[in-house]
Amino acid sequence: MAGHASGDGTLFVLRKLPPAILTLRSDGSGLRTVLDGFEGEPDGVQVDSTSGTIFWTNMGVDVTAADGAIYRADLDGGNTVLLVGHGAVVTPKQLQHDPATGHLYWCDREGMRVMSSDDAGGDVTVLVRRGRYPEDADDERRHCVGVAIDMVNRQIYWTQKGPRNGGQGAIYRAGLDLPPGADASNRSDIETLLTGLPEPIDLALDPGNATLYWTDRGDGPDGNTLNRARVGPGGLSGREIVARGLEEGIGLALDLSGQRAFVTDLGGTVYVCDLKHGSRFTPIAQPGPMTFLALVLPHYDHSS
């Protein structure tokens, strides 16, 4: 498939301070605010352009209060609806949406869980539980952050970031379906794919090329990077660093047909990276400290 022109596509980014959902074209132009005035910290975002819907997570104000939530709104920011309410999640992070099944998937950091629901907020399910809240919540090795789904093979990937720059981050994989007789706390099918990572955060899967990408916000040389590895029945192989130089890298979105990745960092920059040649990030915008982002291709009418 031919690649996209430089201005194709619309990015939805979550700015941490001041909290807002912003959009901009994939060449960095046309920056505007869709939603702002949030309480708490909006963190993960996904967009369903077919239904005209933005989904996002909010970590809440106080992790000890389990006041995180998941919301939806129209693309123009109207009709905000609470989907998964306070108390059901603690600090929800990266979010994925599967439009074919109408399901959302996310990681709950201090909740130490990988979770799902339908995209109307029903059928909230804990898929993986790595600790008990609140007694284990201070153990950062248990904190689940990034998530990616493989609907073809019915598998889910997630990161556990570990302590800050601790070299104890890891990537795991399990089935989307619980094994017979198992529960979220006791699964025999969890695979440890990579360990000893500085601080892995966001995940994105390229199913056609059987490749998993992730950002790492830890210190260099292996941190503040975009990484990838081949996915196979035996796990991950051929790990490589695609590009270095982020300032606490977080968000990741792939344009597979255009062979490029978009990345955000807490330093405040949106970058694009050539996946075919790698080696460097090109800054396209500096909206302020950002967490996650989503990419819509082809872009909808950005001026509407």
C-alpha positions in Angstrom: 0.0 0.0 0.0 1.3 3.5 -0.8 2.4 5.7 2.1 0.4 8.7 3.2 1.3 12.3 2.4 2.9 14.2 5.2 -0.3 16.0 6.2 -2.5 13.0 6.1 -4.2 11.9 9.3 -5.3 13.5 12.6 -3.6 13.0 15.9 -5.6 13.1 19.2 -3.2 13.8 22.0 -3.7 14.0 25.8 -1.9 17.0 27.4 -1.0 16.4 31.0 -0.7 20.1 32.1 -3.0 21.8 31.8 -5.2 18.7 31.1 -6.8 18.7 27.7 -7.6 16.6 24.6 -6.0 18.2 21.6 -6.0 17.5 17.9 -3.5 18.3 15.2 -2.7 17.1 11.7 0.0 14.5 11.4 2.4 17.2 9.9 2.0 19.2 13.2 -0.3 21.9 11.8 -3.8 22.8 12.9 -3.4 22.4 16.7 -6.7 22.9 18.5 -8.4 22.0 21.8 -11.3 19.5 21.8 -11.9 19.2 25.5 -10.3 20.8 28.6 -11.2 21.7 32.1 -10.7 18.1 33.4 -10.3 17.2 37.0 -7.7 14.5 37.5 -5.3 13.3 34.8 -6.6 12.2 31.4 -4.2 9.5 30.2 -5.1 7.0 27.5 -7.1 7.8 24.4 -8.6 6.0 21.4 -10.8 7.2 18.5 -13.5 5.4 16.5 -13.9 7.6 13.5 -16.7 5.5 12.1 -19.0 6.2 15.1 -17.4 9.6 15.7 -16.3 8.8 19.2 -13.4 9.6 21.4 -12.7 7.3 24.4 -10.3 8.2 27.1 -9.1 7.2 30.6 -8.7 9.5 33.6 -6.5 8.5 36.5 -8.4 10.6 38.9 -7.2 13.0 41.6 -6.1 10.6 44.4 -4.8 7.1 43.8 -5.9 6.2 47.3 -9.5 7.0 46.5 -9.8 4.7 43.4 -11.4 7.6 41.6 -10.3 6.8 38.1 -12.8 6.6 35.2 -13.3 6.0 31.5 -15.3 8.4 29.3 -16.5 8.9 25.8 -17.5 12.0 23.8 -18.2 13.0 20.2 -15.2 14.0 18.0 -16.0 17.7 18.6 -15.9 17.2 22.4 -19.7 17.2 22.9 -21.9 14.7 24.7 -19.4 13.5 27.3 -20.5 10.3 29.0 -19.1 8.4 31.9 -18.6 4.7 30.9 -16.8 3.1 33.7 -17.4 4.9 37.0 -15.4 5.8 40.1 -14.6 2.8 42.2 -14.5 0.3 39.3 -11.0 1.4 38.3 -8.1 3.0 40.2 -5.7 4.6 37.8 -6.5 3.5 34.2 -3.7 4.1 31.7 -3.3 3.1 28.1 -6.5 2.3 26.3 -7.3 0.2 23.2 -10.5 -0.1 21.3 -11.6 -3.0 19.0 -14.4 -1.6 16.8 -15.2 -5.0 15.4 -16.2 -6.4 18.8 -17.1 -3.1 20.4 -14.8 -3.6 23.3 -12.3 -1.5 25.3 -9.1 -2.8 26.9 -6.9 -0.9 29.4 -4.3 -1.2 32.1 -5.1 -0.1 35.7 -1.8 1.0 37.2 -2.2 1.1 40.9 -5.1 -1.4 40.5 -2.5 -3.7 39.1 -4.9 -5.1 36.5 -5.5 -5.6 32.8 -9.2 -5.0 32.2 -11.9 -4.8 29.5 -15.5 -3.6 29.0 -17.9 -3.1 26.1 -17.7 0.3 24.6 -20.9 1.4 26.3 -19.2 0.7 29.7 -20.9 -2.6 30.4 -19.4 -6.0 31.1 -16.4 -4.7 33.1 -14.0 -7.6 33.4 -10.7 -8.2 35.0 -8.5 -10.2 32.6 -5.3 -10.2 34.6 -4.7 -9.3 38.3 -1.0 -8.8 39.4 -1.7 -7.6 43.0 -4.3 -6.6 45.5 -5.4 -3.0 45.9 -4.6 -1.2 48.1 -2.2 -3.4 50.0 0.1 -4.1 47.0 -0.3 -0.7 45.3 3.1 0.7 46.3 5.0 -2.2 44.6 5.7 -0.6 41.2 6.9 -3.9 39.8 3.2 -4.9 39.7 2.0 -1.7 38.0 0.3 -2.4 34.6 0.6 0.5 32.2 0.7 -0.2 28.4 -1.6 -2.6 26.6 -2.0 -4.0 23.0 -4.5 -6.5 21.7 -4.1 -9.2 19.0 -7.6 -10.1 18.0 -6.5 -12.6 15.4 -4.6 -14.8 17.9 -6.8 -13.6 20.8 -3.9 -12.5 22.9 -3.2 -9.4 25.0 0.1 -7.8 25.7 0.9 -5.5 28.6 3.8 -3.7 30.3 4.7 -3.6 34.0 7.0 -0.6 34.3 8.8 -1.2 37.6 10.4 1.5 39.7 11.5 4.7 38.0 14.6 3.9 36.0 14.8 0.7 38.0 15.7 -1.7 35.2 12.9 -4.0 36.4 10.3 -3.3 33.7 8.8 -6.2 31.7 6.4 -7.1 28.9 3.9 -9.9 29.3 1.4 -11.8 27.1 -1.7 -13.9 27.9 -4.8 -15.1 26.1 -7.9 -12.8 25.8 -9.9 -15.8 27.1 -9.3 -17.2 30.6 -8.1 -20.8 30.6 -10.7 -23.3 32.0 -10.8 -23.1 35.7 -8.6 -20.0 35.9 -9.3 -16.6 37.3 -7.6 -13.2 36.8 -5.2 -13.8 39.7 -4.4 -17.4 38.8 -3.6 -17.8 35.1 -1.4 -20.6 33.7 -1.1 -18.9 30.3 0.9 -15.7 31.3 4.1 -15.5 29.3 7.0 -13.3 30.4 8.4 -11.9 27.1 11.0 -9.4 28.2 12.5 -8.4 31.5 15.1 -6.0 32.8 13.8 -3.0 30.8 14.4 0.5 32.1 10.7 1.6 32.3 8.5 0.3 29.4 5.2 2.3 28.9 3.1 2.3 25.8 2.5 -0.6 23.4 1.4 -0.9 19.8 1.2 -4.1 17.6 1.8 -4.4 13.9 0.0 -7.7 13.3 0.8 -7.9 9.6 4.5 -7.9 10.3 4.2 -9.8 13.6 6.0 -6.9 15.4 5.5 -5.3 18.8 6.5 -1.7 19.4 6.9 0.0 22.8 8.2 3.3 24.3 10.4 3.4 27.3 10.6 6.5 29.5 13.6 5.3 31.6 17.1 6.8 31.3 19.4 6.1 28.4 21.0 4.4 26.7 18.1 1.9 26.5 15.5 4.3 27.9 13.8 7.3 26.3 13.5 5.1 23.2 11.1 3.6 20.7 11.7 -0.2 20.5 10.4 -3.2 18.6 10.7 -6.9 18.5 9.4 -9.8 16.4 6.4 -11.6 17.8 6.2 -15.4 17.6 4.7 -18.5 19.4 7.8 -18.6 21.6 7.7 -14.9 22.6 9.7 -11.9 21.4 12.9 -12.0 19.4 15.3 -9.6 17.6 14.7 -6.7 20.0 16.0 -3.4 18.6 16.0 0.2 19.4 14.3 2.1 16.5 15.2 5.6 17.8 16.6 7.4 20.8 16.3 10.9 22.3 12.9 11.2 23.9 12.3 13.2 27.1 10.4 10.7 29.2 8.7 9.0 26.2 5.1 7.9 26.7 2.5 7.8 23.9 2.8 5.7 20.7 0.6 5.4 17.6 1.5 3.6 14.4 0.7 4.5 10.8 1.5 1.1 9.3 0.8 1.9 5.6 2.9 5.1 5.9 5.7 3.2 7.8 5.9 5.8 10.5 5.3 6.1 14.2 4.1 9.1 16.3 5.4 9.4 19.8 4.8 11.9 22.6 6.8 12.6 25.7 6.5 14.5 29.0 9.0 17.0 27.7 6.1 18.4 25.6 6.9 17.3 22.1 5.1 15.2 19.4 7.5 13.4 17.2 7.3 11.3 14.0 9.7 8.5 13.3 10.4 6.7 10.0 9.9 3.0 10.8 11.7 1.8 7.7 15.0 3.6 8.3 14.6 4.5 12.0 17.4 6.1 14.0 15.9 9.5 14.8 12.8 11.4 15.9 11.5 14.5 14.0 9.6 16.9 16.2 6.3 18.2 14.6 4.7 20.1 17.5 5.2 21.1 21.1 1.8 21.4 22.9 3.2 20.7 26.4 3.7 17.6 28.6 1.8 14.8 27.0 0.8 11.2 27.9 -0.9 9.1 25.2 -2.1 9.7 21.6 -4.2 8.2 18.9 -4.0 8.5 15.1 -7.0 8.5 12.7 -6.3 7.7 9.0 -7.5 9.0 6.6 -8.2 12.2 8.5 -11.7 13.4 9.1 -12.6 17.0 8.3 -10.3 18.7 10.8 -11.9 22.1 10.2 -15.4 21.0 11.2 
